[in-house]
């Protein structure tokens, strides 16, 4: 495996990374690997449109709603002449 060295990291960023790593029970190095892996995998994922994502989200949720009965017959519009 390759080694990557990053220099001149802002102290606040390093502290935030340290806290995040602690929350996840990892070393800072392991946390950076996890972050890079997550971000780069997201870039590789094919992008899908909103309609496709909504369809996939609700594809298994079949809901049959009753259609209300129509009591009035359709009538022509009364337009001024």
PDB file with SEQRES, HELIX, SHEET and CRYST1 records, atoms N, CA, C and O in Angstrom:
SEQRES   1 A   81  UNK UNK UNK UNK UNK UNK UNK UNK UNK UNK UNK UNK UNK          
SEQRES   2 A   81  UNK UNK UNK UNK UNK UNK UNK UNK UNK UNK UNK UNK UNK          
SEQRES   3 A   81  UNK UNK UNK UNK UNK UNK UNK UNK UNK UNK UNK UNK UNK          
SEQRES   4 A   81  UNK UNK UNK UNK UNK UNK UNK UNK UNK UNK UNK UNK UNK          
SEQRES   5 A   81  UNK UNK UNK UNK UNK UNK UNK UNK UNK UNK UNK UNK UNK          
SEQRES   6 A   81  UNK UNK UNK UNK UNK UNK UNK UNK UNK UNK UNK UNK UNK          
SEQRES   7 A   81  UNK UNK UNK                                                  
HELIX    1 AA1 UNK A   11  UNK A   23  1                                  13    
HELIX    2 AA2 UNK A   28  UNK A   44  1                                  17    
HELIX    3 AA3 UNK A   50  UNK A   58  1                                   9    
CRYST1    1.000    1.000    1.000  90.00  90.00  90.00 P 1           1          
ATOM      1  N   UNK A   1       0.837  -1.188   0.000  1.00  0.00           N  
ATOM      2  CA  UNK A   1       0.000   0.000   0.000  1.00  0.00           C  
ATOM      3  C   UNK A   1       0.875   1.242   0.000  1.00  0.00           C  
ATOM      4  O   UNK A   1       1.998   1.235   0.505  1.00  0.00           O  
ATOM      5  N   UNK A   2       0.344   2.291  -0.569  1.00  0.00           N  
ATOM      6  CA  UNK A   2       1.071   3.550  -0.656  1.00  0.00           C  
ATOM      7  C   UNK A   2       0.932   4.341   0.638  1.00  0.00           C  
ATOM      8  O   UNK A   2       0.017   4.117   1.430  1.00  0.00           O  
ATOM      9  N   UNK A   3       1.853   5.261   0.829  1.00  0.00           N  
ATOM     10  CA  UNK A   3       1.832   6.155   1.982  1.00  0.00           C  
ATOM     11  C   UNK A   3       1.598   7.566   1.477  1.00  0.00           C  
ATOM     12  O   UNK A   3       2.167   7.972   0.464  1.00  0.00           O  
ATOM     13  N   UNK A   4       0.768   8.305   2.176  1.00  0.00           N  
ATOM     14  CA  UNK A   4       0.452   9.681   1.807  1.00  0.00           C  
ATOM     15  C   UNK A   4       0.724  10.569   3.006  1.00  0.00           C  
ATOM     16  O   UNK A   4       0.232  10.306   4.103  1.00  0.00           O  
ATOM     17  N   UNK A   5       1.504  11.615   2.801  1.00  0.00           N  
ATOM     18  CA  UNK A   5       1.806  12.566   3.867  1.00  0.00           C  
ATOM     19  C   UNK A   5       1.150  13.895   3.524  1.00  0.00           C  
ATOM     20  O   UNK A   5       1.285  14.396   2.407  1.00  0.00           O  
ATOM     21  N   UNK A   6       0.445  14.455   4.483  1.00  0.00           N  
ATOM     22  CA  UNK A   6      -0.206  15.753   4.279  1.00  0.00           C  
ATOM     23  C   UNK A   6       0.378  16.726   5.289  1.00  0.00           C  
ATOM     24  O   UNK A   6       0.336  16.483   6.495  1.00  0.00           O  
ATOM     25  N   UNK A   7       0.914  17.814   4.796  1.00  0.00           N  
ATOM     26  CA  UNK A   7       1.542  18.809   5.672  1.00  0.00           C  
ATOM     27  C   UNK A   7       0.677  20.065   5.759  1.00  0.00           C  
ATOM     28  O   UNK A   7      -0.219  20.288   4.945  1.00  0.00           O  
ATOM     29  N   UNK A   8       0.973  20.872   6.767  1.00  0.00           N  
ATOM     30  CA  UNK A   8       0.348  22.182   6.970  1.00  0.00           C  
ATOM     31  C   UNK A   8      -1.181  22.084   7.063  1.00  0.00           C  
ATOM     32  O   UNK A   8      -1.905  22.782   6.353  1.00  0.00           O  
ATOM     33  N   UNK A   9      -1.653  21.211   7.946  1.00  0.00           N  
ATOM     34  CA  UNK A   9      -3.087  21.099   8.218  1.00  0.00           C  
ATOM     35  C   UNK A   9      -3.426  22.066   9.342  1.00  0.00           C  
ATOM     36  O   UNK A   9      -2.740  22.116  10.363  1.00  0.00           O  
ATOM     37  N   UNK A  10      -4.476  22.822   9.145  1.00  0.00           N  
ATOM     38  CA  UNK A  10      -4.939  23.776  10.153  1.00  0.00           C  
ATOM     39  C   UNK A  10      -5.200  23.041  11.469  1.00  0.00           C  
ATOM     40  O   UNK A  10      -5.731  21.931  11.469  1.00  0.00           O  
ATOM     41  N   UNK A  11      -4.828  23.661  12.582  1.00  0.00           N  
ATOM     42  CA  UNK A  11      -4.994  23.036  13.901  1.00  0.00           C  
ATOM     43  C   UNK A  11      -6.455  22.701  14.201  1.00  0.00           C  
ATOM     44  O   UNK A  11      -6.742  21.669  14.808  1.00  0.00           O  
ATOM     45  N   UNK A  12      -7.379  23.571  13.779  1.00  0.00           N  
ATOM     46  CA  UNK A  12      -8.806  23.304  14.022  1.00  0.00           C  
ATOM     47  C   UNK A  12      -9.265  22.073  13.242  1.00  0.00           C  
ATOM     48  O   UNK A  12     -10.056  21.274  13.744  1.00  0.00           O  
ATOM     49  N   UNK A  13      -8.769  21.926  12.020  1.00  0.00           N  
ATOM     50  CA  UNK A  13      -9.117  20.766  11.213  1.00  0.00           C  
ATOM     51  C   UNK A  13      -8.573  19.485  11.850  1.00  0.00           C  
ATOM     52  O   UNK A  13      -9.259  18.464  11.904  1.00  0.00           O  
ATOM     53  N   UNK A  14      -7.345  19.557  12.325  1.00  0.00           N  
ATOM     54  CA  UNK A  14      -6.744  18.392  12.975  1.00  0.00           C  
ATOM     55  C   UNK A  14      -7.522  18.015  14.232  1.00  0.00           C  
ATOM     56  O   UNK A  14      -7.753  16.834  14.490  1.00  0.00           O  
ATOM     57  N   UNK A  15      -7.920  19.003  15.004  1.00  0.00           N  
ATOM     58  CA  UNK A  15      -8.691  18.744  16.230  1.00  0.00           C  
ATOM     59  C   UNK A  15     -10.050  18.130  15.889  1.00  0.00           C  
ATOM     60  O   UNK A  15     -10.500  17.196  16.553  1.00  0.00           O  
ATOM     61  N   UNK A  16     -10.700  18.660  14.850  1.00  0.00           N  
ATOM     62  CA  UNK A  16     -11.992  18.108  14.431  1.00  0.00           C  
ATOM     63  C   UNK A  16     -11.830  16.662  13.968  1.00  0.00           C  
ATOM     64  O   UNK A  16     -12.678  15.815  14.248  1.00  0.00           O  
ATOM     65  N   UNK A  17     -10.741  16.388  13.260  1.00  0.00           N  
ATOM     66  CA  UNK A  17     -10.466  15.026  12.812  1.00  0.00           C  
ATOM     67  C   UNK A  17     -10.223  14.100  14.002  1.00  0.00           C  
ATOM     68  O   UNK A  17     -10.687  12.960  14.017  1.00  0.00           O  
ATOM     69  N   UNK A  18      -9.503  14.592  14.983  1.00  0.00           N  
ATOM     70  CA  UNK A  18      -9.228  13.800  16.187  1.00  0.00           C  
ATOM     71  C   UNK A  18     -10.541  13.446  16.902  1.00  0.00           C  
ATOM     72  O   UNK A  18     -10.726  12.309  17.335  1.00  0.00           O  
ATOM     73  N   UNK A  19     -11.451  14.427  17.023  1.00  0.00           N  
ATOM     74  CA  UNK A  19     -12.742  14.184  17.684  1.00  0.00           C  
ATOM     75  C   UNK A  19     -13.596  13.200  16.881  1.00  0.00           C  
ATOM     76  O   UNK A  19     -14.215  12.294  17.441  1.00  0.00           O  
ATOM     77  N   UNK A  20     -13.618  13.392  15.579  1.00  0.00           N  
ATOM     78  CA  UNK A  20     -14.405  12.495  14.719  1.00  0.00           C  
ATOM     79  C   UNK A  20     -13.877  11.065  14.813  1.00  0.00           C  
ATOM     80  O   UNK A  20     -14.656  10.118  14.921  1.00  0.00           O  
ATOM     81  N   UNK A  21     -12.568  10.914  14.773  1.00  0.00           N  
ATOM     82  CA  UNK A  21     -11.961   9.582  14.883  1.00  0.00           C  
ATOM     83  C   UNK A  21     -12.319   8.943  16.221  1.00  0.00           C  
ATOM     84  O   UNK A  21     -12.632   7.753  16.279  1.00  0.00           O  
ATOM     85  N   UNK A  22     -12.275   9.722  17.289  1.00  0.00           N  
ATOM     86  CA  UNK A  22     -12.610   9.195  18.618  1.00  0.00           C  
ATOM     87  C   UNK A  22     -14.072   8.749  18.670  1.00  0.00           C  
ATOM     88  O   UNK A  22     -14.382   7.707  19.247  1.00  0.00           O  
ATOM     89  N   UNK A  23     -14.966   9.532  18.071  1.00  0.00           N  
ATOM     90  CA  UNK A  23     -16.391   9.159  18.043  1.00  0.00           C  
ATOM     91  C   UNK A  23     -16.606   7.829  17.329  1.00  0.00           C  
ATOM     92  O   UNK A  23     -17.482   7.048  17.700  1.00  0.00           O  
ATOM     93  N   UNK A  24     -15.797   7.580  16.298  1.00  0.00           N  
ATOM     94  CA  UNK A  24     -15.931   6.345  15.527  1.00  0.00           C  
ATOM     95  C   UNK A  24     -15.033   5.226  16.044  1.00  0.00           C  
ATOM     96  O   UNK A  24     -15.021   4.128  15.489  1.00  0.00           O  
ATOM     97  N   UNK A  25     -14.281   5.505  17.107  1.00  0.00           N  
ATOM     98  CA  UNK A  25     -13.417   4.483  17.690  1.00  0.00           C  
ATOM     99  C   UNK A  25     -12.252   4.096  16.800  1.00  0.00           C  
ATOM    100  O   UNK A  25     -11.836   2.938  16.777  1.00  0.00           O  
ATOM    101  N   UNK A  26     -11.723   5.076  16.061  1.00  0.00           N  
ATOM    102  CA  UNK A  26     -10.621   4.809  15.137  1.00  0.00           C  
ATOM    103  C   UNK A  26      -9.472   5.754  15.410  1.00  0.00           C  
ATOM    104  O   UNK A  26      -9.623   6.770  16.090  1.00  0.00           O  
ATOM    105  N   UNK A  27      -8.327   5.401  14.870  1.00  0.00           N  
ATOM    106  CA  UNK A  27      -7.194   6.324  14.905  1.00  0.00           C  
ATOM    107  C   UNK A  27      -7.459   7.423  13.883  1.00  0.00           C  
ATOM    108  O   UNK A  27      -8.324   7.281  13.019  1.00  0.00           O  
ATOM    109  N   UNK A  28      -6.715   8.512  13.987  1.00  0.00           N  
ATOM    110  CA  UNK A  28      -6.872   9.593  13.007  1.00  0.00           C  
ATOM    111  C   UNK A  28      -6.547   9.082  11.607  1.00  0.00           C  
ATOM    112  O   UNK A  28      -7.217   9.440  10.639  1.00  0.00           O  
ATOM    113  N   UNK A  29      -5.527   8.255  11.504  1.00  0.00           N  
ATOM    114  CA  UNK A  29      -5.143   7.707  10.202  1.00  0.00           C  
ATOM    115  C   UNK A  29      -6.267   6.852   9.612  1.00  0.00           C  
ATOM    116  O   UNK A  29      -6.583   6.971   8.428  1.00  0.00           O  
ATOM    117  N   UNK A  30      -6.862   6.003  10.428  1.00  0.00           N  
ATOM    118  CA  UNK A  30      -7.966   5.162   9.957  1.00  0.00           C  
ATOM    119  C   UNK A  30      -9.179   6.012   9.586  1.00  0.00           C  
ATOM    120  O   UNK A  30      -9.902   5.694   8.642  1.00  0.00           O  
ATOM    121  N   UNK A  31      -9.396   7.089  10.328  1.00  0.00           N  
ATOM    122  CA  UNK A  31     -10.525   7.978  10.026  1.00  0.00           C  
ATOM    123  C   UNK A  31     -10.328   8.659   8.682  1.00  0.00           C  
ATOM    124  O   UNK A  31     -11.272   8.767   7.899  1.00  0.00           O  
ATOM    125  N   UNK A  32      -9.116   9.117   8.406  1.00  0.00           N  
ATOM    126  CA  UNK A  32      -8.830   9.749   7.112  1.00  0.00           C  
ATOM    127  C   UNK A  32      -9.046   8.742   5.986  1.00  0.00           C  
ATOM    128  O   UNK A  32      -9.616   9.087   4.951  1.00  0.00           O  
ATOM    129  N   UNK A  33      -8.599   7.503   6.175  1.00  0.00           N  
ATOM    130  CA  UNK A  33      -8.815   6.473   5.147  1.00  0.00           C  
ATOM    131  C   UNK A  33     -10.310   6.259   4.911  1.00  0.00           C  
ATOM    132  O   UNK A  33     -10.751   6.139   3.768  1.00  0.00           O  
ATOM    133  N   UNK A  34     -11.089   6.212   5.998  1.00  0.00           N  
ATOM    134  CA  UNK A  34     -12.534   6.009   5.870  1.00  0.00           C  
ATOM    135  C   UNK A  34     -13.193   7.178   5.143  1.00  0.00           C  
ATOM    136  O   UNK A  34     -14.069   6.974   4.302  1.00  0.00           O  
ATOM    137  N   UNK A  35     -12.780   8.390   5.463  1.00  0.00           N  
ATOM    138  CA  UNK A  35     -13.339   9.578   4.805  1.00  0.00           C  
ATOM    139  C   UNK A  35     -13.014   9.552   3.317  1.00  0.00           C  
ATOM    140  O   UNK A  35     -13.897   9.766   2.486  1.00  0.00           O  
ATOM    141  N   UNK A  36     -11.760   9.293   2.976  1.00  0.00           N  
ATOM    142  CA  UNK A  36     -11.362   9.241   1.567  1.00  0.00           C  
ATOM    143  C   UNK A  36     -12.119   8.139   0.834  1.00  0.00           C  
ATOM    144  O   UNK A  36     -12.581   8.344  -0.289  1.00  0.00           O  
ATOM    145  N   UNK A  37     -12.247   6.987   1.454  1.00  0.00           N  
ATOM    146  CA  UNK A  37     -12.956   5.875   0.831  1.00  0.00           C  
ATOM    147  C   UNK A  37     -14.413   6.237   0.563  1.00  0.00           C  
ATOM    148  O   UNK A  37     -14.933   5.978  -0.522  1.00  0.00           O  
ATOM    149  N   UNK A  38     -15.071   6.838   1.559  1.00  0.00           N  
ATOM    150  CA  UNK A  38     -16.479   7.216   1.415  1.00  0.00           C  
ATOM    151  C   UNK A  38     -16.672   8.249   0.312  1.00  0.00           C  
ATOM    152  O   UNK A  38     -17.572   8.114  -0.517  1.00  0.00           O  
ATOM    153  N   UNK A  39     -15.839   9.269   0.299  1.00  0.00           N  
ATOM    154  CA  UNK A  39     -15.983  10.350  -0.681  1.00  0.00           C  
ATOM    155  C   UNK A  39     -15.686   9.851  -2.091  1.00  0.00           C  
ATOM    156  O   UNK A  39     -16.415  10.170  -3.030  1.00  0.00           O  
ATOM    157  N   UNK A  40     -14.634   9.082  -2.241  1.00  0.00           N  
ATOM    158  CA  UNK A  40     -14.259   8.627  -3.574  1.00  0.00           C  
ATOM    159  C   UNK A  40     -15.216   7.575  -4.110  1.00  0.00           C  
ATOM    160  O   UNK A  40     -15.438   7.514  -5.319  1.00  0.00           O  
ATOM    161  N   UNK A  41     -15.785   6.752  -3.252  1.00  0.00           N  
ATOM    162  CA  UNK A  41     -16.799   5.792  -3.715  1.00  0.00           C  
ATOM    163  C   UNK A  41     -18.055   6.532  -4.170  1.00  0.00           C  
ATOM    164  O   UNK A  41     -18.691   6.129  -5.144  1.00  0.00           O  
ATOM    165  N   UNK A  42     -18.411   7.597  -3.483  1.00  0.00           N  
ATOM    166  CA  UNK A  42     -19.586   8.384  -3.873  1.00  0.00           C  
ATOM    167  C   UNK A  42     -19.372   9.003  -5.244  1.00  0.00           C  
ATOM    168  O   UNK A  42     -20.314   9.109  -6.030  1.00  0.00           O  
ATOM    169  N   UNK A  43     -18.143   9.413  -5.541  1.00  0.00           N  
ATOM    170  CA  UNK A  43     -17.845   9.981  -6.857  1.00  0.00           C  
ATOM    171  C   UNK A  43     -17.962   8.933  -7.955  1.00  0.00           C  
ATOM    172  O   UNK A  43     -18.309   9.265  -9.088  1.00  0.00           O  
ATOM    173  N   UNK A  44     -17.678   7.672  -7.635  1.00  0.00           N  
ATOM    174  CA  UNK A  44     -17.732   6.602  -8.621  1.00  0.00           C  
ATOM    175  C   UNK A  44     -19.152   6.132  -8.890  1.00  0.00           C  
ATOM    176  O   UNK A  44     -19.432   5.581  -9.954  1.00  0.00           O  
ATOM    177  N   UNK A  45     -20.045   6.342  -7.942  1.00  0.00           N  
ATOM    178  CA  UNK A  45     -21.419   5.865  -8.087  1.00  0.00           C  
ATOM    179  C   UNK A  45     -22.098   6.598  -9.234  1.00  0.00           C  
ATOM    180  O   UNK A  45     -21.967   7.814  -9.367  1.00  0.00           O  
ATOM    181  N   UNK A  46     -22.822   5.855 -10.060  1.00  0.00           N  
ATOM    182  CA  UNK A  46     -23.521   6.524 -11.158  1.00  0.00           C  
ATOM    183  C   UNK A  46     -24.593   7.458 -10.606  1.00  0.00           C  
ATOM    184  O   UNK A  46     -25.310   7.116  -9.666  1.00  0.00           O  
ATOM    185  N   UNK A  47     -24.686   8.610 -11.189  1.00  0.00           N  
ATOM    186  CA  UNK A  47     -25.686   9.568 -10.724  1.00  0.00           C  
ATOM    187  C   UNK A  47     -27.038   9.192 -11.317  1.00  0.00           C  
ATOM    188  O   UNK A  47     -27.136   8.795 -12.479  1.00  0.00           O  
ATOM    189  N   UNK A  48     -28.053   9.322 -10.515  1.00  0.00           N  
ATOM    190  CA  UNK A  48     -29.408   9.022 -10.950  1.00  0.00           C  
ATOM    191  C   UNK A  48     -30.244  10.273 -10.782  1.00  0.00           C  
ATOM    192  O   UNK A  48     -30.005  11.082  -9.887  1.00  0.00           O  
ATOM    193  N   UNK A  49     -31.205  10.417 -11.636  1.00  0.00           N  
ATOM    194  CA  UNK A  49     -32.085  11.562 -11.567  1.00  0.00           C  
ATOM    195  C   UNK A  49     -33.036  11.465 -10.389  1.00  0.00           C  
ATOM    196  O   UNK A  49     -33.208  10.398  -9.800  1.00  0.00           O  
ATOM    197  N   UNK A  50     -33.641  12.569 -10.058  1.00  0.00           N  
ATOM    198  CA  UNK A  50     -34.567  12.625  -8.930  1.00  0.00           C  
ATOM    199  C   UNK A  50     -35.739  11.669  -9.125  1.00  0.00           C  
ATOM    200  O   UNK A  50     -36.129  10.958  -8.199  1.00  0.00           O  
ATOM    201  N   UNK A  51     -36.293  11.655 -10.321  1.00  0.00           N  
ATOM    202  CA  UNK A  51     -37.429  10.773 -10.582  1.00  0.00           C  
ATOM    203  C   UNK A  51     -37.082   9.309 -10.368  1.00  0.00           C  
ATOM    204  O   UNK A  51     -37.875   8.554  -9.806  1.00  0.00           O  
ATOM    205  N   UNK A  52     -35.902   8.908 -10.816  1.00  0.00           N  
ATOM    206  CA  UNK A  52     -35.447   7.529 -10.636  1.00  0.00           C  
ATOM    207  C   UNK A  52     -35.279   7.206  -9.164  1.00  0.00           C  
ATOM    208  O   UNK A  52     -35.681   6.134  -8.710  1.00  0.00           O  
ATOM    209  N   UNK A  53     -34.687   8.128  -8.415  1.00  0.00           N  
ATOM    210  CA  UNK A  53     -34.487   7.892  -6.982  1.00  0.00           C  
ATOM    211  C   UNK A  53     -35.813   7.800  -6.246  1.00  0.00           C  
ATOM    212  O   UNK A  53     -35.973   6.942  -5.378  1.00  0.00           O  
ATOM    213  N   UNK A  54     -36.770   8.665  -6.572  1.00  0.00           N  
ATOM    214  CA  UNK A  54     -38.088   8.626  -5.923  1.00  0.00           C  
ATOM    215  C   UNK A  54     -38.787   7.312  -6.264  1.00  0.00           C  
ATOM    216  O   UNK A  54     -39.370   6.667  -5.392  1.00  0.00           O  
ATOM    217  N   UNK A  55     -38.725   6.923  -7.533  1.00  0.00           N  
ATOM    218  CA  UNK A  55     -39.352   5.663  -7.942  1.00  0.00           C  
ATOM    219  C   UNK A  55     -38.757   4.481  -7.183  1.00  0.00           C  
ATOM    220  O   UNK A  55     -39.496   3.634  -6.680  1.00  0.00           O  
ATOM    221  N   UNK A  56     -37.435   4.417  -7.097  1.00  0.00           N  
ATOM    222  CA  UNK A  56     -36.790   3.321  -6.383  1.00  0.00           C  
ATOM    223  C   UNK A  56     -37.134   3.337  -4.900  1.00  0.00           C  
ATOM    224  O   UNK A  56     -37.277   2.282  -4.283  1.00  0.00           O  
ATOM    225  N   UNK A  57     -37.265   4.507  -4.334  1.00  0.00           N  
ATOM    226  CA  UNK A  57     -37.580   4.619  -2.908  1.00  0.00           C  
ATOM    227  C   UNK A  57     -38.962   4.063  -2.596  1.00  0.00           C  
ATOM    228  O   UNK A  57     -39.154   3.408  -1.572  1.00  0.00           O  
ATOM    229  N   UNK A  58     -39.930   4.324  -3.482  1.00  0.00           N  
ATOM    230  CA  UNK A  58     -41.312   3.945  -3.206  1.00  0.00           C  
ATOM    231  C   UNK A  58     -41.798   2.769  -4.053  1.00  0.00           C  
ATOM    232  O   UNK A  58     -42.997   2.488  -4.066  1.00  0.00           O  
ATOM    233  N   UNK A  59     -40.914   2.082  -4.753  1.00  0.00           N  
ATOM    234  CA  UNK A  59     -41.316   1.006  -5.664  1.00  0.00           C  
ATOM    235  C   UNK A  59     -42.054  -0.116  -4.948  1.00  0.00           C  
ATOM    236  O   UNK A  59     -42.975  -0.700  -5.518  1.00  0.00           O  
ATOM    237  N   UNK A  60     -41.680  -0.428  -3.733  1.00  0.00           N  
ATOM    238  CA  UNK A  60     -42.306  -1.538  -3.010  1.00  0.00           C  
ATOM    239  C   UNK A  60     -43.503  -1.119  -2.172  1.00  0.00           C  
ATOM    240  O   UNK A  60     -44.144  -1.969  -1.554  1.00  0.00           O  
ATOM    241  N   UNK A  61     -43.815   0.154  -2.136  1.00  0.00           N  
ATOM    242  CA  UNK A  61     -44.937   0.651  -1.337  1.00  0.00           C  
ATOM    243  C   UNK A  61     -46.163   0.799  -2.235  1.00  0.00           C  
ATOM    244  O   UNK A  61     -46.418   1.869  -2.787  1.00  0.00           O  
ATOM    245  N   UNK A  62     -46.917  -0.293  -2.371  1.00  0.00           N  
ATOM    246  CA  UNK A  62     -48.100  -0.256  -3.227  1.00  0.00           C  
ATOM    247  C   UNK A  62     -49.296   0.204  -2.404  1.00  0.00           C  
ATOM    248  O   UNK A  62     -49.617  -0.381  -1.370  1.00  0.00           O  
ATOM    249  N   UNK A  63     -49.932   1.233  -2.867  1.00  0.00           N  
ATOM    250  CA  UNK A  63     -51.115   1.751  -2.186  1.00  0.00           C  
ATOM    251  C   UNK A  63     -52.211   1.893  -3.229  1.00  0.00           C  
ATOM    252  O   UNK A  63     -52.061   2.631  -4.204  1.00  0.00           O  
ATOM    253  N   UNK A  64     -53.304   1.191  -3.022  1.00  0.00           N  
ATOM    254  CA  UNK A  64     -54.449   1.305  -3.918  1.00  0.00           C  
ATOM    255  C   UNK A  64     -55.484   2.195  -3.247  1.00  0.00           C  
ATOM    256  O   UNK A  64     -56.125   1.796  -2.274  1.00  0.00           O  
ATOM    257  N   UNK A  65     -55.636   3.371  -3.761  1.00  0.00           N  
ATOM    258  CA  UNK A  65     -56.604   4.313  -3.207  1.00  0.00           C  
ATOM    259  C   UNK A  65     -57.928   4.152  -3.937  1.00  0.00           C  
ATOM    260  O   UNK A  65     -57.943   3.978  -5.156  1.00  0.00           O  
ATOM    261  N   UNK A  66     -59.041   4.209  -3.209  1.00  0.00           N  
ATOM    262  CA  UNK A  66     -60.344   4.087  -3.880  1.00  0.00           C  
ATOM    263  C   UNK A  66     -60.628   5.339  -4.705  1.00  0.00           C  
ATOM    264  O   UNK A  66     -60.301   6.459  -4.311  1.00  0.00           O  
ATOM    265  N   UNK A  67     -61.239   5.114  -5.849  1.00  0.00           N  
ATOM    266  CA  UNK A  67     -61.623   6.254  -6.684  1.00  0.00           C  
ATOM    267  C   UNK A  67     -63.018   6.700  -6.255  1.00  0.00           C  
ATOM    268  O   UNK A  67     -63.935   5.884  -6.164  1.00  0.00           O  
ATOM    269  N   UNK A  68     -63.171   7.980  -5.997  1.00  0.00           N  
ATOM    270  CA  UNK A  68     -64.500   8.450  -5.590  1.00  0.00           C  
ATOM    271  C   UNK A  68     -65.493   8.341  -6.755  1.00  0.00           C  
ATOM    272  O   UNK A  68     -65.149   8.589  -7.911  1.00  0.00           O  
ATOM    273  N   UNK A  69     -66.711   7.968  -6.425  1.00  0.00           N  
ATOM    274  CA  UNK A  69     -67.746   7.853  -7.455  1.00  0.00           C  
ATOM    275  C   UNK A  69     -68.156   9.245  -7.917  1.00  0.00           C  
ATOM    276  O   UNK A  69     -68.245  10.179  -7.120  1.00  0.00           O  
ATOM    277  N   UNK A  70     -68.398   9.364  -9.192  1.00  0.00           N  
ATOM    278  CA  UNK A  70     -68.872  10.643  -9.739  1.00  0.00           C  
ATOM    279  C   UNK A  70     -70.395  10.583  -9.840  1.00  0.00           C  
ATOM    280  O   UNK A  70     -70.959   9.673 -10.449  1.00  0.00           O  
ATOM    281  N   UNK A  71     -71.034  11.554  -9.241  1.00  0.00           N  
ATOM    282  CA  UNK A  71     -72.493  11.578  -9.253  1.00  0.00           C  
ATOM    283  C   UNK A  71     -73.026  12.515 -10.329  1.00  0.00           C  
ATOM    284  O   UNK A  71     -74.133  12.315 -10.829  1.00  0.00           O  
ATOM    285  N   UNK A  72     -72.274  13.506 -10.681  1.00  0.00           N  
ATOM    286  CA  UNK A  72     -72.725  14.461 -11.692  1.00  0.00           C  
ATOM    287  C   UNK A  72     -72.116  14.088 -13.037  1.00  0.00           C  
ATOM    288  O   UNK A  72     -70.930  13.771 -13.132  1.00  0.00           O  
ATOM    289  N   UNK A  73     -72.941  14.130 -14.065  1.00  0.00           N  
ATOM    290  CA  UNK A  73     -72.439  13.877 -15.412  1.00  0.00           C  
ATOM    291  C   UNK A  73     -71.657  15.102 -15.878  1.00  0.00           C  
ATOM    292  O   UNK A  73     -71.926  16.228 -15.458  1.00  0.00           O  
ATOM    293  N   UNK A  74     -70.711  14.864 -16.730  1.00  0.00           N  
ATOM    294  CA  UNK A  74     -69.936  15.981 -17.275  1.00  0.00           C  
ATOM    295  C   UNK A  74     -70.865  16.869 -18.082  1.00  0.00           C  
ATOM    296  O   UNK A  74     -71.758  16.376 -18.771  1.00  0.00           O  
ATOM    297  N   UNK A  75     -70.661  18.160 -18.002  1.00  0.00           N  
ATOM    298  CA  UNK A  75     -71.504  19.087 -18.750  1.00  0.00           C  
ATOM    299  C   UNK A  75     -70.626  20.065 -19.506  1.00  0.00           C  
ATOM    300  O   UNK A  75     -69.479  20.308 -19.133  1.00  0.00           O  
ATOM    301  N   UNK A  76     -71.158  20.600 -20.532  1.00  0.00           N  
ATOM    302  CA  UNK A  76     -70.417  21.536 -21.375  1.00  0.00           C  
ATOM    303  C   UNK A  76     -70.200  22.838 -20.616  1.00  0.00           C  
ATOM    304  O   UNK A  76     -71.020  23.242 -19.793  1.00  0.00           O  
ATOM    305  N   UNK A  77     -69.098  23.471 -20.907  1.00  0.00           N  
ATOM    306  CA  UNK A  77     -68.799  24.756 -20.274  1.00  0.00           C  
ATOM    307  C   UNK A  77     -69.721  25.822 -20.838  1.00  0.00           C  
ATOM    308  O   UNK A  77     -70.015  25.830 -22.033  1.00  0.00           O  
ATOM    309  N   UNK A  78     -70.174  26.720 -19.979  1.00  0.00           N  
ATOM    310  CA  UNK A  78     -71.050  27.811 -20.394  1.00  0.00           C  
ATOM    311  C   UNK A  78     -70.176  29.027 -20.674  1.00  0.00           C  
ATOM    312  O   UNK A  78     -69.859  29.791 -19.762  1.00  0.00           O  
ATOM    313  N   UNK A  79     -69.786  29.206 -21.932  1.00  0.00           N  
ATOM    314  CA  UNK A  79     -68.899  30.302 -22.318  1.00  0.00           C  
ATOM    315  C   UNK A  79     -69.700  31.440 -22.930  1.00  0.00           C  
ATOM    316  O   UNK A  79     -70.656  31.194 -23.666  1.00  0.00           O  
ATOM    317  N   UNK A  80     -69.325  32.680 -22.638  1.00  0.00           N  
ATOM    318  CA  UNK A  80     -70.040  33.807 -23.253  1.00  0.00           C  
ATOM    319  C   UNK A  80     -69.751  33.854 -24.755  1.00  0.00           C  
ATOM    320  O   UNK A  80     -68.661  33.503 -25.208  1.00  0.00           O  
ATOM    321  N   UNK A  81     -70.748  34.291 -25.506  1.00  0.00           N  
ATOM    322  CA  UNK A  81     -70.576  34.363 -26.962  1.00  0.00           C  
ATOM    323  C   UNK A  81     -70.369  35.758 -27.443  1.00  0.00           C  
ATOM    324  O   UNK A  81     -70.210  35.980 -28.643  1.00  0.00           O  
TER     325      UNK A  81                                                      
END                                                                             
